[in-house]
Every structure is written in C-alpha cells, then in structure tokens.
Amino acid sequence: MADAILGSITIPLPLNYIHNPMKLESWERSLNGTMIVNYTANDEDVAVTKYHFELPGITKSERLAIRVEALKTGNLEYIDHITIPEVLSNPGTTGTVSLSLLRGLGSTSNTDIEITLNDEVQSVTISTGTNPSSGEVYVTTDGVMTFGPCTAGTNNTIIDYIPSYLVHILSDTNELLMKNSTGGYIIRYNLVLEEV
C-alpha cells in the first residue's frame, strides 16, 4: 500500500492506522431541531459520511512538519490511498448526464476508479471531455463525472475510488509509552484527523 500524503508531507501508514467512516448529525439540523438523524446531508438531502482518521506512532519530525503546515493553512488535503464507495442516483437520459463525487480524486489512475451503472461496469477515462459514448464515463480530478447516454430512470450508480479528503487536525498528542528507573522513556506522537 502506498504512503499517505497529508498536505505536502508523506507519512508511511502505521500498523494501527484507523480509517473510519463516521455518520454524524449535521450541526445545522441539531441547532434548529428540524430533524434528529444520525447522518449529515448535502443540499439535495443525500446522506453524507464524514471520515475520521487516527495516525498513531508518527515520528517527531513528521509531527512538527505537519503542525507547521497546518498552522499556515488550516485545513489540509489528505490522501491515504484507501478505496471507498459512493452511491449516487443517476436520472438517466438519452443525452449525457453529469454527477459530482463528494470528494475529488486522490489518484488519477484509471485502475483506481470503478463505476458501475445498473450492474454494468462503465469504461472510465480521467478527462475533461464532455461527450462520452454510451457505457463510458469521463471523470475530472475534481470528481465531476460525465456519463454517456443511458436509459431514463437509471439509478444506483456505484463508484469505488481513492478520494482526496479535506481534513483538520482534531487532536495532536504525545504519549509516554515507557519510563525506566534511570529516567529513559519513549514518546509516541499521534494525530487524529477529521474530514471537514
């Protein structure tokens, strides 16, 4: 598996790495009390899963470089090279249809993205083109997908891809693992990231 990238820093994924989809209540809905559910939703009321990441055991130099960059920019781009699924509703049409992934692409290799429409795997091209043929999908690095002509009423477009997350550092801790009688100790540095 490839190393993770946080901002401009490359981090080898540790053995105890945690990549966890979190279904969280949206802040706006919690405040106004209009709906109490266990997921966030986008403008079209489609459920959105936010991701939570834990990086235990990073080195002191990695931690310091990440902190410096986070203090300068706030939110950081994060790519861990783990494939996730998204399911979107495709209205279908005799012309082309455009849909957007919730995140941009973390990998621009055609082998790292698979799109299935009505149980048929589509031919994927990373491109800014606008007129794919039937059975083809053009995807931009920002995650905008343009489908070739498909049957009206088509639904359940399944996309497996490596995303690029926008994250903030939720927690940055030092952990004292061992101390002996002569005062020697080992410190482990941990980062907890949360998708914005």
HUSULRA-V136297 format. One record per run of one state. SS is the DSSP state (~ for helix, > for strand, _ for the rest). FROM is the first residue (numbers start at 1). LEN is the number of residues. If there is no record, write none. Layout:
# HUSULRA-V136297
ss=SS from=FROM len=LEN
ss=SS from=FROM len=LEN
This chain:
# HUSULRA-V136297
ss=_ from=1 len=3
ss=> from=4 len=3
ss=_ from=7 len=2
ss=> from=9 len=3
ss=_ from=12 len=6
ss=> from=18 len=5
ss=_ from=23 len=4
ss=~ from=27 len=6
ss=_ from=33 len=7
ss=> from=40 len=2
ss=_ from=42 len=5
ss=> from=47 len=2
ss=_ from=49 len=1
ss=> from=50 len=9
ss=_ from=59 len=1
ss=~ from=60 len=14
ss=_ from=74 len=2
ss=> from=76 len=4
ss=_ from=80 len=3
ss=> from=83 len=6
ss=_ from=89 len=4
ss=> from=93 len=1
ss=_ from=94 len=3
ss=> from=97 len=4
ss=_ from=101 len=3
ss=> from=104 len=2
ss=_ from=106 len=4
ss=~ from=110 len=3
ss=> from=113 len=5
ss=_ from=118 len=2
ss=> from=120 len=2
ss=_ from=122 len=1
ss=> from=123 len=4
ss=_ from=127 len=9
ss=> from=136 len=4
ss=_ from=140 len=4
ss=> from=144 len=4
ss=_ from=148 len=2
ss=> from=150 len=1
ss=_ from=151 len=6
ss=> from=157 len=23
ss=_ from=180 len=5
ss=> from=185 len=11
ss=_ from=196 len=1
